[in-house]
Each structure stands twice: as C-alpha cells, then as structure tokens.
Amino acid sequence: MQGKNKACESVKYFMKKLLQKLLMMGALRNLLHATALLLSFMMPVSILQIESETLALIFLGALPAVAPIIVIIIGLDTMMTSIWKSGAASHDVPRLKEIIRAHIFFGGVLLFSWLAAFLPRMI
C-alpha cells in the first residue's frame, strides 16, 4: 500500500514539473513542439500507398514539404535562444538552456523521422 502511494506521489511530482516546464516555454514554442511531434507520428503514413487523391495530396505532398520547414523554424528559434542566453541574466540561463534542449529533442525527432521515411526514396 505504501509503495503504491509513493509511486502515485512520484507521478504527481513528475507531472507538476512537466507542467511547469511547459508553462515556462510559452504557448508558441509548445505549439511548435506539438506540431513537430504530430508530424513525426504522421511520417510513417506518408510511405503508404494511398488511393484517395485528397489524402494523397495531404500525406504525400504536404507532409514531406512541411516537416523540413518546421525543422528549420526550430533551428532558427534555437539560434535566437542561444543568442538571448549569451546576454541573459544568470537567473534566466537555466530556462533558456531548457528551451534549447527541448528544441534539439523535438527537432531531432522530426528530422530523424523525415529522413527515415524519405531518404530511401531519395537514394
């Protein structure tokens, strides 16, 4: 019983910290990360053969074009955040480092999923 309560407390603590980090990053960055994650999950669908013309246009036309644009936007925001970090006060540096880490993670996941889906077709 006590182990179950401790596990519940650790999950609560983890969720509270996650929520704090999400609020700290801001709505636009969270939306950018959510878009990158959504595109990463949709990337394997773009490999399939689709019979519908509308779905084919979305998954085979738009998805391969949008994913690199999102990676570039994440990269530009990483660069801007690094510049802000260099001139920031000492209490803002950990927040900016956390934002850079999140950008590298989500941008890397999207880039990897895009390359895994489309590199065999490009070679």
C-alpha positions as CSV (number, residue, x, y, z in Angstrom):
1,M,0.0,0.0,0.0
2,Q,2.8,2.4,0.9
3,G,4.7,1.6,-2.3
4,K,1.6,2.4,-4.4
5,N,1.2,5.7,-2.6
6,K,4.9,6.6,-3.2
7,A,4.5,5.8,-6.9
8,C,1.5,8.0,-7.1
9,E,3.4,10.8,-5.4
10,S,6.3,10.5,-7.8
11,V,3.9,10.6,-10.8
12,K,2.3,13.7,-9.4
13,Y,5.7,15.3,-8.9
14,F,6.7,14.4,-12.4
15,M,3.5,15.8,-13.9
16,K,3.8,19.0,-11.9
17,K,7.4,19.6,-13.1
18,L,6.4,18.8,-16.7
19,L,3.5,21.3,-16.5
20,Q,5.9,24.0,-15.0
21,K,8.4,23.4,-17.9
22,L,5.6,23.6,-20.5
23,L,4.3,26.9,-19.0
24,M,7.8,28.3,-18.8
25,M,8.4,27.7,-22.5
26,G,5.4,29.6,-23.7
27,A,2.4,28.8,-26.0
28,L,4.1,29.3,-29.3
29,R,7.1,27.1,-28.5
30,N,4.7,24.4,-27.2
31,L,2.7,24.6,-30.3
32,L,5.8,24.3,-32.4
33,H,6.9,21.2,-30.4
34,A,3.4,19.7,-30.7
35,T,3.4,20.3,-34.5
36,A,6.8,18.6,-34.7
37,L,5.6,15.6,-32.7
38,L,2.4,15.3,-34.7
39,L,4.3,15.4,-38.0
40,S,6.8,12.8,-36.6
41,F,3.9,10.4,-35.8
42,M,2.3,11.0,-39.2
43,M,5.5,10.5,-41.1
44,P,5.2,6.6,-41.5
45,V,1.8,7.2,-43.1
46,S,3.4,9.1,-45.9
47,I,5.2,5.9,-47.0
48,L,2.0,4.0,-47.6
49,Q,0.2,3.9,-51.0
50,I,-3.0,6.0,-50.7
51,E,-5.8,5.6,-53.2
52,S,-7.7,8.8,-52.3
53,E,-6.4,11.9,-54.2
54,T,-7.1,14.3,-51.3
55,L,-5.4,12.2,-48.7
56,A,-2.5,11.5,-51.1
57,L,-2.1,15.3,-51.6
58,I,-2.0,15.8,-47.8
59,F,0.2,12.9,-46.8
60,L,2.4,12.5,-49.9
61,G,2.6,16.2,-50.9
62,A,2.2,18.5,-47.9
63,L,3.8,16.3,-45.2
64,P,7.2,16.0,-46.9
65,A,7.3,19.7,-47.6
66,V,6.1,20.9,-44.2
67,A,8.4,18.8,-42.0
68,P,11.7,20.4,-43.1
69,I,10.2,23.8,-42.7
70,I,9.3,23.0,-39.1
71,V,12.8,21.7,-38.5
72,I,14.2,25.0,-39.9
73,I,11.9,27.1,-37.7
74,I,13.0,25.1,-34.7
75,G,16.6,25.6,-35.7
76,L,16.2,29.3,-36.0
77,D,14.5,29.6,-32.7
78,T,17.3,27.6,-31.1
79,M,19.8,30.0,-32.6
80,M,17.8,33.0,-31.3
81,T,17.5,31.5,-27.9
82,S,21.3,30.8,-27.8
83,I,21.9,34.5,-28.6
84,W,19.5,35.6,-25.9
85,K,21.2,33.2,-23.5
86,S,24.6,34.8,-24.1
87,G,23.3,38.2,-22.9
88,A,20.8,37.0,-20.3
89,A,20.9,37.4,-16.5
90,S,22.1,34.4,-14.5
91,H,18.5,33.6,-13.3
92,D,17.3,33.3,-17.0
93,V,20.0,31.0,-18.2
94,P,18.6,27.7,-16.9
95,R,15.2,28.4,-18.5
96,L,16.9,29.2,-21.9
97,K,19.0,26.0,-21.6
98,E,15.8,24.0,-21.1
99,I,14.2,25.6,-24.1
100,I,17.3,24.8,-26.2
101,R,17.3,21.2,-25.0
102,A,13.6,20.8,-25.9
103,H,14.2,22.3,-29.3
104,I,17.0,19.9,-30.0
105,F,15.0,16.9,-28.9
106,F,11.8,17.7,-30.9
107,G,13.7,19.0,-34.0
108,G,15.9,15.9,-33.9
109,V,12.9,13.5,-33.6
110,L,11.2,15.2,-36.6
111,L,14.4,15.3,-38.7
112,F,15.1,11.6,-37.9
113,S,11.6,10.6,-38.8
114,W,11.6,12.6,-42.0
115,L,15.0,11.1,-43.0
116,A,13.8,7.6,-42.1
117,A,10.8,8.0,-44.3
118,F,12.2,9.8,-47.3
119,L,15.9,9.0,-47.5
120,P,15.3,5.6,-49.1
121,R,13.2,7.3,-51.8
122,M,15.9,9.9,-52.5
123,I,18.7,7.5,-52.9
